[in-house]
Amino acid sequence: MLGPCHLTFVLLAMAITCTGTQRTSLWTEDCRKSMYPPSGPTYRGPVPWYAINLDLPPYDRWHELMTNKQPVLKIIVNSMRNIINALSPSGEVMQMVDGNLSKILGKFPAPYEEEMKGISDATNISLGEIIAFNIFYELFTMCTSIITEDKKGHLLHVRNLDFGISLGQNVSDSKLVITEQLKLLTVNLDFKRNNKTVFKATSFAGYVGALTGFKPELFSLTINERFSIHGGYLGVLEWILGKKDAMWIGFITRSVLENGTSYEEAKKILTQANLLVPAYFILGGKQSGEGCVITRERKDSLDVYELSPKQGRWYVVQTNYDRWKAPLFHNDRRTPAQMCLKRVTQENLSFSTLYNILSTKPILNKLTVFTTLIDVTSNRYETYLRDCPHPCMGW
């Protein structure tokens, strides 16, 4: 017979188990099926395409796009201002952003500084706020990226881009403020030179770096934020103090997409470059075995984890945790992604089955802005805005 203490312990354990089960059932689900082509409540809509003419002077390249997106960009910049003012009620931080940020940070590498100046003038938003908008993505991006290789050696690269953690929430509908506003700024970009595509990317209007993209018939590239005690804030501080030997994460990604000539060259650059912030680079090619996750500290590469179909490693999954460490229990997207991939099997890989996986909670969550599907060999590139109806995790 159980004594009072033992009985209390058992009842408490049962209560915790029931609560945990209920919580899990609300925020997770079995692997989704029949989600592609996109439709239904998890599909917000298509992403518009714009051409960026690299033959134009950097100052002029974004004028047409930013004239179109100016009202939305002003809304999100104002939201960022409200968040910063809430954290610093004195207003001193925003005064610095408005008047001195461009001077404090010093000159950015070409062509990005001139491009940001052009965006500032086209939108009538201060240069300091445009710079702050671009820095934002160096520090707050949560994502899931997957590369797969089927039995025939065909590679696919897909990702959910999640953004807006701890950046405000509407009480009425539980939607995340910045995440919802970013959906209105999401654009597909066709970067052209001599009227020919150099690379394609999905980005946010006003951001001159690249977080998701591919170079036709060569390679695909996505980046995920990596949390580290030697994080991006330290790199930004070094930049402010005049040490400018490291690259902004979105700038190096765009540079590789714009100028890279092969998968191996891209891997070498991303492995060796000095960075302002830690990151995961997820790089895919078009030949068997050309897929890897590069785990980066700011100045060192900690790990290059590659596809190896002969050893049974026909996929790589990267969220926001080192692969040799367990993710936080409330933010574990790796385990369900791996589980769903194993259920799909190597024989059934396609845009459809991978979109199903990226539509499964918690891989799909309230922070998810868009889903991108990339097939380098077939020159297919698709991006879709997403929703995650309640109940849905927002971390």
C-alpha angles and dihedrals in degrees: 000000000000119000121225094265094048091046091051090050093050093048091048091050090050091050092050091047092050092046091048092049092050091047092049093047091052097050102032135046143179117281108290124239137195095021095130131112083046117255141129131052096324092057115081097177147273125313117238122238126231131178120230110202108214090190090070121085109272091247092061103039099091099037099105095045095044094047086057096045099038097108093052094044090053090053094053093043088053090050090052089049091053091050092050092046090050089055093042108030093179089074092226094122093055091045087056091048093049098044112020113017095096090050094045094051093044125205120347119214119270132300096014100068093053091045091054091048089053091049090049093053094042092053099033088234117136117262089236091058092047090052091048089050089054094046090052091073092054090065114028110044118123116182150160118222127182133184120190137183122202128211090273094054094255114148130212127186121197137169147179113215111211121189140165107056111169091358102117137294135217109240093207098059103009090237118147111246101217093039092055093046092049090059088066090052097046113118139170111230128204106197108204138188122185086001091297127114113257095177141332127228143173114227146140119273107255095031113106098190127076129243100167128025152113142223108225113254092356117065148324127226137192131168130213127194116255120205114223139156085234089057138158096281090067091050092050090049090053089050091052090050090055104264100128103164094110129078129236107246097236091047096054090047092052091045091053091048092047100042107019117116102190145010092252093050091050091049092051093051094046091047097049108032122106109244135200092219136026113255149162115242113201108197128183132183135182103253126081111279094017099129130095148156113227111202109206138193112191095268104015140052109230100185143358108201111190139190112261110177093177088061092045096259100128096152141036122204123195128182122156101298132080109262092236092055129072114247120236108278094239093049103042107138093145097071097050091044091053092045092052092047091054090050091050091049127206091275095063105047115141142131086270098054094041092048087053089056093049088050093058119100128272091021082058107048142152091280094057111115101171146350121225127196119195131189108178095185095051094037091236119152122171131172129184132186112237142209129193108204119216129304091054135132119255095175 
